[in-house]
Amino acid sequence: SLFENLYLNIFAPASLDSTALKPVYVHIHGGNFLEGTSTDDLYDGSYLARKGVIVVTVEYRDNAFGFASVEGKTNFGIEDQILALKFVRDHIKSFGGDPTNVTVGGDGSGNVCVTSLFYNAEAKNLFNKAIINEQTIFNKCDYFTPNESVSDATERIFEDLDLKDATSKQIYEANENGESFKFKNSLYPSFDGTVVKSTNENEIAKQLKPFSEYDVLIGFSRQYVKDFFEKEVYIKSETYDDDIEETFNYGMLTPLYNIAKFAKTAYMFKLDVDNIKIPTQNRFVSIETPFIFNNWNSLDGEQVSAEAYGIGDKLSDIFVNFISGKNVRTPIIEMPKFKTDANEGNYVSITSDGKFQKSEFTQEEKDITTCDYLFEDNYSIEAE
């Protein structure tokens, strides 16, 4: 039905032991806030459950229903996710999960939601660790014009799509029929001053202070940016390759590097797997997602290489160990803790041939990620 969004799915080991509660992973699905559902086979948590993790996948309102401005309110999708986290706090013990050991993560645009949760006082007490892959709330600010409020963006977009006086059902049907709120006409989580409250600071250390209380595992990949560009989102031009590089450096790497810098403890990994075909091109999901859930059979029956399966097994170990609170490692390498002055590697590089090796950011990359702030406090976005 139209608003059948408030449900979640729980994957648990076949045998439950209430005396030995297991760590919990709450996953927020991606889809560029246009599509996607937690019931997609891609998010089947059975593989992780067999490794001893209680997996919770969350449904939430997206697009206009989740992030338009309605009578001065927005971020309804974020409120749905907070409600799911409250359910986990109150009931996950019945499924063998430990409510005091909850990790929240996402894929694609779900990571925008994950980073938004750090700026909600209520949500901050509902999880202990976070996994962030590629996207953050900071690199979504450019979908609004400078100094445009969410209410202004909502009015502009609805006028553009001739839906200003439409009913909820008409908006839903327009979206289902392809008259979608796509890209520049998309609505996303934003600093609204109520559900997602900014720090009222223009200094990066203070803007990222909410991350200082948490351990984070961060993944990034240049291939994700390239795949996104190739989804017929952008017309190829003379600056196409430069645009990809700029988006990777400033839209992805800069916010992720700085989150790692100011987090309590951070681990980072980079997927350098350009030579492996990852059959996610028709979905707005993170490159890591099929590796982590190991649900390759859900990806339209495309051929998956042995290298991909091998990487998936090891990368999944990293996730399970982080979620469990153990040493973050695979059988062949222990993840280094991120330090800006590290000389023994400050992230793990994962290559197409299945190698996991400690790597360091170059001085050029460090210079690129140096900035005074990730957003101007009046940039996007407090609701009027």
Secondary structure, 3 states (H helix, E strand, C coil): CCCCCCCEEEECCCCCCCCCCEEEEEEECCCCCCCCCCCCHHHCCHHHHHCCCEEEEECCCCHHHHHCCECCECCHHHHHHHHHHHHHHHHHHHHCEEEEEEEEEECCCHHHHHHHHCCCCCHHHCCCEEEEECCCCHHHHHHCCCCCCHHHHHHHHHHHCCCCCCCHHHHHHHHHCCCCCCHHHCCCCCCCCCCCCCCCCCCHHHHCHHHHHCEEEEEECHHHHHHHHCCCCCCCCCCHHHHHHHHHHHHHHHHHHHHHHHCCEEEEEEEECCCCCCCCCCCCCCCCHHHHHCCHHHCCCCCCCHHHHHHHHHHHHHHHHHHHCCCCECCCCECCCCCCCCCCCCEEEEECCCCEEEECCCHHHHHHHCCCCCCCCCCCCCCC
